[in-house]
Amino acid sequence: MSPRGVATPDVRERLFAAAERVVERDGPGALTSRAVTTEAGCAKGLLHAHFAGLDEFVAELCLDRFARTAAKAQALSQLTGQGTVARNLNTVALALLDSAGPALSGLAMSRPATTRLVREALEGGASGLTAIEEAVATYLSAEQRLGRVAETVDPSTAALAIVGTAHHLLMTSWPGTPDPRPRMTRLVATLVGG
């Protein structure tokens, strides 16, 4: 445990990773500020020193993970013409489902204040599912110009299907249910032909 008065490096990420472990291991109902700080091995008040409360913490965690996935989606353009289209898309699609994603989404949706904070941030321009969808559509269009995606594929519709399915799987999966990743991988393969 970090001694009182000693700076904790990368405090946000340390707390976020601890929260994901708690939710993944014990379910969304086990997430409390005390559970997070205990899991992170830091002072009990550290979470409240950096966040207005648990709702803000969960909202910031969800927004951080959306932003990370959006950055991966935007990096798809650098992979145009490399590897396979399905593998490249799976990197982004599966990132939405990685870690404690399904449980965190359920947790956020069960906390009205958290849901409001996330919605307000997204309306204010924070990266979310729309940014991911746009990046996937842009990537698919680029691959289509190279002939690696069939002309019959509508990039915007395929991107919506990928992001929409990820959202559906996030909302209907929780610890103990079947792993949603194989379904996502099959969808991507079906949409882009392998």
SULDA-V720422 format. One record per pair of residues at least 6 apart in sequence whose ideal C-beta (glycine too) atoms are under 8 Angstrom apart, sorted by the first residue. I is the first residue (numbers start at 1). GAP is how many residues later the second one is. Records with the same first field share a line. If there is no record, write none. Layout:
BEGIN
I = GAP  GAP
END
This chain:
BEGIN
1 = 40  41  42
2 = 6  39  40  41  44
4 = 39
8 = 6  34  35  38
11 = 31  35  39
12 = 38  48  52
14 = 26  28
15 = 21  22  25  27  31  32  35  42
16 = 44  45  48  49
17 = 23
18 = 18  19  21  22
19 = 12  17  20  38  39  42  81  85
20 = 41  79  80  84
21 = 18  79
22 = 8  9  13  14  17
23 = 7  8  77  80  81  84  152
24 = 75  76  79  151
26 = 9
27 = 76  147  148
28 = 75  76  78  79  82  146
31 = 23  27  76
32 = 22
33 = 11  14  15  20  21  24
34 = 10
36 = 11  21
37 = 6  7  8  9  10
38 = 6
40 = 6
47 = 7  10
51 = 6  9
54 = 57
55 = 56  58  59  62
56 = 58  61
58 = 46  49  50  53  56
59 = 49  55  58  59  62
61 = 43
62 = 42  43  46  52  56
63 = 55  58  59  63  64  65
65 = 34  36  39
66 = 60  61  62  63  65  66
67 = 59  60
68 = 27
69 = 23  26  27  63
70 = 57  58  61  62  65
71 = 56
72 = 19  20  23
73 = 19  58  59  62  63  66
74 = 57  61
76 = 12  13  15  16  59  60  62  63
77 = 58  61  62  65
79 = 9  60
80 = 59  62  63  66
81 = 62  65  67
82 = 6
84 = 110
85 = 55  58  63  64  107
86 = 99  102  103  106  108
88 = 51
89 = 47  50  51  73  99  103
90 = 94  95  98
92 = 40  43  44  70
93 = 69  72  73  91  92  94  95
94 = 87  90  91
96 = 36  67  70  71  74
97 = 69  72  73  76  83  84  87
101 = 69
102 = 67  68  69  71  72  73  75  78
103 = 71  72
105 = 65  66
106 = 64  65  68
107 = 7
108 = 6  7  10
109 = 6  62
122 = 6  8
129 = 34  37  38
132 = 31
133 = 26  27  29  30
134 = 25
136 = 19  22  23  26  27
137 = 18  19  21  22
138 = 17
140 = 9  13  15  18  19  52
141 = 14
143 = 6
144 = 6  7  9  11
149 = 6  43  44
150 = 43
153 = 38  39  40
158 = 33  34
161 = 26  30
162 = 22  25  26  29
165 = 18  19  22
166 = 18
169 = 11  14  15
170 = 10
173 = 7
END
